[in-house]
Amino acid sequence: MRLNQASDFALRLVMQCAMQPDILQRIDQIVLQQGFSRGHVMKLVNQLSRAGILETMRGRGGGFKLGRAAKDVSVGDVVRAVENDFAVVECLRQSECGEIQCCFLPSCRLKPLMQRASSAFLAVLDEMTIEGAVADLPMPAAFASQQN
């Protein structure tokens, strides 16, 4: 299973919020400090706030921060918030028309195996919290220039 770039960026964004819990983050700061595109950051902040992982504040002094304690957010929570497809094979994918083109269905023995593999992957990601991910990490030099 391969995660997309959005998961990587989302995890780093959430880790930054966890490492700086008293700082209201701003999109332009994240863009400068982490080198992500503004569009990516805006989309991720939106997805993560809809999932309750981030809390956003609008207005002149606005920004975002963790929506709940870092100990209450798993790596799996972040990945689920930004990934839209965990189907490792076609037969696990949700189809709009309801038809899956596989001659081995409905009796294929691989489908339940692949479902278990996908579930196990997410279960492993749930084993670590964001708090655990940032514990004892040195503060990145890029964050030192942050003004708030």
Backbone as CSV, one residue per row, in Angstrom:
resi,resn,N_x,N_y,N_z,CA_x,CA_y,CA_z,C_x,C_y,C_z
1,MET,0.852,-1.182,0.000,0.000,0.000,0.000,0.885,1.228,0.000
2,ARG,0.508,2.181,-0.781,1.290,3.405,-0.878,0.397,4.605,-0.562
3,LEU,0.879,5.460,0.319,0.151,6.681,0.647,0.529,7.764,-0.355
4,ASN,-0.363,8.699,-0.549,-0.035,9.784,-1.469,0.707,10.905,-0.743
5,GLN,1.164,11.873,-1.505,1.945,12.985,-0.964,1.157,13.781,0.066
6,ALA,-0.148,13.836,-0.080,-0.980,14.579,0.862,-0.837,14.031,2.285
7,SER,-0.731,12.719,2.424,-0.556,12.132,3.761,0.765,12.560,4.373
8,ASP,1.813,12.547,3.578,3.131,12.981,4.046,3.067,14.430,4.520
9,PHE,2.519,15.303,3.686,2.418,16.722,4.032,1.517,16.924,5.255
10,ALA,0.399,16.220,5.303,-0.533,16.360,6.427,0.123,15.939,7.736
11,LEU,0.863,14.856,7.710,1.542,14.414,8.928,2.564,15.448,9.392
12,ARG,3.317,16.000,8.467,4.308,17.020,8.850,3.635,18.286,9.367
13,LEU,2.525,18.661,8.764,1.789,19.842,9.206,1.258,19.632,10.626
14,VAL,0.669,18.480,10.886,0.131,18.175,12.212,1.260,18.047,13.232
15,MET,2.378,17.478,12.821,3.524,17.382,13.729,4.015,18.773,14.120
16,GLN,4.043,19.705,13.173,4.462,21.071,13.490,3.513,21.693,14.511
17,CYS,2.220,21.491,14.325,1.249,22.011,15.290,1.476,21.402,16.674
18,ALA,1.796,20.125,16.718,2.023,19.444,17.993,3.298,19.937,18.671
19,MET,4.305,20.251,17.876,5.566,20.724,18.448,5.465,22.170,18.924
20,GLN,4.489,22.892,18.414,4.297,24.295,18.782,2.848,24.535,19.214
21,PRO,2.418,23.879,20.279,0.998,23.946,20.656,0.512,25.334,21.057
22,ASP,1.406,26.214,21.456,1.007,27.552,21.890,1.040,28.580,20.764
23,ILE,1.373,28.139,19.566,1.481,29.049,18.434,0.344,28.786,17.459
24,LEU,-0.343,29.847,17.098,-1.373,29.749,16.073,-0.669,29.735,14.718
25,GLN,-0.787,28.635,13.999,-0.097,28.470,12.721,-0.853,29.224,11.631
26,ARG,-0.101,29.655,10.636,-0.695,30.332,9.486,-0.235,29.643,8.215
27,ILE,-1.105,29.639,7.241,-0.814,28.945,5.986,0.474,29.449,5.361
28,ASP,0.654,30.764,5.295,1.865,31.318,4.674,3.132,30.907,5.422
29,GLN,3.044,30.758,6.738,4.206,30.301,7.514,4.568,28.863,7.141
30,ILE,3.564,28.016,7.055,3.804,26.613,6.706,4.432,26.516,5.323
31,VAL,3.933,27.321,4.390,4.467,27.331,3.028,5.958,27.674,3.054
32,LEU,6.322,28.706,3.789,7.730,29.124,3.866,8.594,28.119,4.619
33,GLN,8.097,27.627,5.732,8.894,26.762,6.593,9.046,25.344,6.068
34,GLN,8.015,24.836,5.417,8.062,23.442,4.994,8.162,23.277,3.482
35,GLY,7.997,24.350,2.740,8.157,24.281,1.293,6.991,23.657,0.551
36,PHE,5.831,23.588,1.183,4.636,23.058,0.518,3.998,24.166,-0.302
37,SER,3.209,23.780,-1.307,2.489,24.803,-2.066,1.323,25.324,-1.227
38,ARG,0.976,26.569,-1.458,-0.123,27.201,-0.716,-1.421,26.417,-0.920
39,GLY,-1.667,25.998,-2.149,-2.877,25.232,-2.445,-2.958,23.931,-1.670
40,HIS,-1.820,23.223,-1.580,-1.789,21.980,-0.803,-2.119,22.245,0.657
41,VAL,-1.495,23.268,1.215,-1.707,23.561,2.635,-3.160,23.943,2.894
42,MET,-3.723,24.766,2.031,-5.126,25.168,2.210,-6.061,23.951,2.173
43,LYS,-5.827,23.071,1.222,-6.661,21.872,1.105,-6.504,20.972,2.330
44,LEU,-5.256,20.787,2.776,-5.013,19.925,3.936,-5.621,20.497,5.207
45,VAL,-5.474,21.792,5.407,-6.062,22.424,6.594,-7.580,22.223,6.583
46,ASN,-8.179,22.370,5.425,-9.623,22.166,5.302,-10.001,20.730,5.653
47,GLN,-9.306,19.755,5.070,-9.609,18.337,5.334,-9.382,17.982,6.804
48,LEU,-8.276,18.449,7.357,-7.942,18.117,8.742,-8.882,18.814,9.731
49,SER,-9.360,19.993,9.391,-10.311,20.670,10.282,-11.686,19.997,10.221
50,ARG,-12.092,19.536,9.037,-13.363,18.796,8.923,-13.322,17.511,9.750
51,ALA,-12.141,16.925,9.875,-11.980,15.695,10.656,-11.799,15.978,12.148
52,GLY,-11.738,17.248,12.541,-11.571,17.608,13.945,-10.138,17.540,14.434
53,ILE,-9.208,17.316,13.530,-7.799,17.227,13.918,-7.218,18.618,14.110
54,LEU,-7.634,19.552,13.267,-7.230,20.940,13.414,-8.437,21.789,13.764
55,GLU,-8.158,22.872,14.459,-9.163,23.885,14.761,-8.727,25.150,14.034
56,THR,-9.632,25.743,13.282,-9.287,26.947,12.528,-9.985,28.162,13.116
57,MET,-9.313,29.306,12.992,-9.861,30.583,13.419,-9.756,31.536,12.236
58,ARG,-10.847,32.172,11.905,-10.862,33.102,10.776,-10.525,34.507,11.227
59,GLY,-10.266,35.344,10.248,-10.049,36.760,10.538,-8.585,37.146,10.511
60,ARG,-8.355,38.402,10.803,-7.013,38.984,10.743,-6.003,38.240,11.606
61,GLY,-6.374,37.876,12.786,-5.473,37.150,13.696,-5.676,35.654,13.631
62,GLY,-6.282,35.191,12.566,-6.647,33.779,12.449,-5.487,32.862,12.134
63,GLY,-5.800,31.621,12.078,-4.821,30.588,11.781,-5.403,29.247,12.175
64,PHE,-4.547,28.331,12.549,-5.022,27.011,12.955,-4.071,26.400,13.962
65,LYS,-4.601,25.444,14.696,-3.834,24.690,15.692,-4.493,23.329,15.830
66,LEU,-3.898,22.465,16.633,-4.508,21.156,16.846,-5.899,21.338,17.448
67,GLY,-6.828,20.542,16.983,-8.196,20.606,17.469,-8.411,19.761,18.719
68,ARG,-7.489,18.865,18.984,-7.509,18.062,20.203,-6.063,17.745,20.579
69,ALA,-5.880,17.228,21.750,-4.530,16.960,22.248,-3.798,15.989,21.322
70,ALA,-2.494,16.217,21.148,-1.667,15.366,20.284,-1.710,13.911,20.722
71,LYS,-1.924,13.661,21.996,-2.017,12.280,22.494,-3.313,11.604,22.057
72,ASP,-4.269,12.406,21.580,-5.564,11.878,21.152,-5.715,11.803,19.633
73,VAL,-4.619,12.051,18.917,-4.640,11.988,17.451,-3.630,10.934,17.011
74,SER,-4.104,9.913,16.335,-3.180,8.883,15.849,-2.705,9.237,14.445
75,VAL,-1.602,8.639,14.069,-1.106,8.786,12.700,-2.197,8.305,11.733
76,GLY,-2.882,7.232,12.094,-3.971,6.715,11.272,-5.104,7.718,11.098
77,ASP,-5.409,8.482,12.150,-6.451,9.512,12.045,-6.102,10.530,10.966
78,VAL,-4.846,10.958,10.961,-4.403,11.957,9.982,-4.474,11.379,8.566
79,VAL,-3.987,10.174,8.405,-3.993,9.540,7.083,-5.424,9.348,6.583
80,ARG,-6.307,8.885,7.448,-7.703,8.692,7.038,-8.358,10.011,6.626
81,ALA,-7.947,11.106,7.253,-8.545,12.408,6.954,-8.201,12.908,5.555
82,VAL,-7.053,12.471,5.019,-6.630,13.010,3.717,-6.597,11.990,2.581
83,GLU,-6.565,10.723,2.907,-6.581,9.692,1.861,-8.026,9.376,1.516
84,ASN,-8.285,9.100,0.254,-9.657,8.776,-0.117,-9.807,7.355,-0.663
85,ASP,-8.729,6.600,-0.720,-8.839,5.273,-1.296,-7.852,4.311,-0.623
86,PHE,-8.396,3.370,0.130,-7.568,2.362,0.780,-7.737,0.994,0.134
87,ALA,-8.368,0.977,-1.004,-8.579,-0.287,-1.701,-7.271,-0.733,-2.346
88,VAL,-6.738,-1.836,-1.880,-5.486,-2.340,-2.438,-5.713,-3.128,-3.721
89,VAL,-6.948,-3.538,-3.951,-7.335,-4.202,-5.201,-8.693,-3.649,-5.629
90,GLU,-8.983,-3.809,-6.903,-10.202,-3.230,-7.477,-11.478,-3.671,-6.772
91,CYS,-11.551,-4.918,-6.349,-12.796,-5.418,-5.761,-13.120,-4.788,-4.407
92,LEU,-12.180,-4.094,-3.790,-12.437,-3.400,-2.525,-12.872,-1.956,-2.744
93,ARG,-12.726,-1.472,-3.942,-13.042,-0.080,-4.268,-14.553,0.106,-4.360
94,GLN,-15.025,1.190,-3.814,-16.438,1.541,-3.916,-16.709,2.037,-5.326
95,SER,-17.642,1.444,-5.979,-17.975,1.826,-7.345,-19.288,2.589,-7.366
96,GLU,-19.325,3.649,-8.161,-20.555,4.432,-8.274,-21.674,3.616,-8.896
97,CYS,-21.352,2.797,-9.861,-22.387,2.005,-10.535,-22.619,0.663,-9.838
98,GLY,-21.779,0.331,-8.887,-21.961,-0.891,-8.133,-21.392,-2.142,-8.775
99,GLU,-20.900,-2.044,-9.985,-20.354,-3.216,-10.670,-18.836,-3.223,-10.633
100,ILE,-18.285,-4.347,-10.261,-16.841,-4.534,-10.273,-16.547,-5.582,-11.341
101,GLN,-15.637,-5.253,-12.221,-15.321,-6.138,-13.341,-14.223,-7.125,-12.953
102,CYS,-14.620,-8.222,-12.344,-13.675,-9.286,-12.006,-14.385,-10.621,-12.177
103,CYS,-13.824,-11.470,-12.985,-14.470,-12.749,-13.282,-14.437,-13.725,-12.106
104,PHE,-13.652,-13.437,-11.072,-13.536,-14.355,-9.938,-14.556,-14.063,-8.834
105,LEU,-15.219,-12.924,-8.910,-16.218,-12.586,-7.893,-17.524,-13.294,-8.206
106,PRO,-18.280,-13.649,-7.242,-18.172,-13.314,-5.827,-17.414,-14.337,-4.977
107,SER,-16.881,-15.365,-5.585,-16.295,-16.444,-4.791,-14.788,-16.336,-4.563
108,CYS,-14.161,-15.265,-4.953,-12.709,-15.128,-4.831,-12.262,-15.124,-3.365
109,ARG,-11.206,-15.835,-3.086,-10.673,-15.908,-1.723,-9.685,-14.779,-1.432
110,LEU,-9.265,-14.068,-2.453,-8.314,-12.977,-2.242,-8.963,-11.727,-1.651
111,LYS,-10.211,-11.487,-1.971,-10.873,-10.264,-1.498,-10.817,-10.127,0.031
112,PRO,-11.220,-11.144,0.801,-11.141,-10.981,2.258,-9.703,-10.841,2.761
113,LEU,-8.766,-11.488,2.109,-7.360,-11.364,2.487,-6.873,-9.931,2.283
114,MET,-7.194,-9.359,1.144,-6.783,-7.985,0.850,-7.470,-6.987,1.783
115,GLN,-8.709,-7.274,2.146,-9.411,-6.410,3.104,-8.716,-6.448,4.456
116,ARG,-8.318,-7.631,4.901,-7.595,-7.756,6.173,-6.247,-7.042,6.114
117,ALA,-5.567,-7.136,4.984,-4.269,-6.469,4.833,-4.432,-4.955,4.922
118,SER,-5.435,-4.432,4.272,-5.697,-2.996,4.317,-6.031,-2.555,5.742
119,SER,-6.863,-3.317,6.422,-7.222,-3.014,7.810,-6.010,-3.090,8.732
120,ALA,-5.143,-4.074,8.507,-3.934,-4.221,9.330,-2.997,-3.031,9.140
121,PHE,-2.890,-2.553,7.912,-2.050,-1.386,7.619,-2.518,-0.189,8.452
122,LEU,-3.813,0.070,8.435,-4.355,1.194,9.201,-4.231,0.965,10.702
123,ALA,-4.385,-0.276,11.137,-4.241,-0.582,12.559,-2.828,-0.269,13.053
124,VAL,-1.827,-0.540,12.230,-0.445,-0.214,12.605,-0.278,1.304,12.713
125,LEU,-0.862,2.058,11.787,-0.776,3.518,11.850,-1.477,4.061,13.089
126,ASP,-2.493,3.355,13.556,-3.207,3.781,14.763,-2.409,3.541,16.042
127,GLU,-1.342,2.756,15.955,-0.543,2.445,17.136,0.263,3.638,17.642
128,MET,0.543,4.604,16.784,1.329,5.755,17.203,0.484,7.020,17.182
129,THR,0.607,7.787,18.246,-0.062,9.083,18.281,0.887,10.157,17.736
130,ILE,0.331,11.287,17.444,1.153,12.419,17.012,2.080,12.839,18.146
131,GLU,1.605,12.749,19.374,2.466,13.046,20.524,3.696,12.138,20.513
132,GLY,3.494,10.860,20.263,4.607,9.917,20.192,5.532,10.199,19.022
133,ALA,4.963,10.672,17.923,5.765,10.962,16.733,6.713,12.134,16.949
134,VAL,6.318,13.089,17.791,7.168,14.278,17.978,7.954,14.252,19.285
135,ALA,7.699,13.256,20.125,8.395,13.185,21.414,9.909,13.174,21.199
136,ASP,10.588,14.063,21.878,12.050,14.165,21.865,12.654,14.551,20.516
137,LEU,11.839,14.981,19.572,12.392,15.470,18.300,12.981,16.861,18.524
138,PRO,14.130,17.139,17.944,14.645,18.506,18.041,13.772,19.438,17.201
139,MET,13.643,20.671,17.651,12.863,21.654,16.913,13.587,21.972,15.602
140,PRO,12.936,21.788,14.471,13.577,22.111,13.187,14.020,23.568,13.114
141,ALA,15.153,23.797,12.516,15.691,25.152,12.398,14.735,26.079,11.659
142,ALA,13.975,25.553,10.707,13.030,26.371,9.950,11.978,26.999,10.839
143,PHE,11.698,26.393,11.999,10.675,26.932,12.884,11.201,28.071,13.747
144,ALA,12.515,28.207,13.860,13.115,29.214,14.731,12.809,30.626,14.273
145,SER,12.635,30.810,12.991,12.393,32.150,12.466,10.932,32.559,12.561
146,GLN,10.095,31.702,13.136,8.659,31.970,13.183,8.355,33.153,14.092
147,GLN,7.589,34.048,13.572,7.145,35.201,14.351,5.685,35.011,14.703
148,ASN,5.313,35.341,15.922,3.895,35.259,16.306,3.553,36.334,17.265
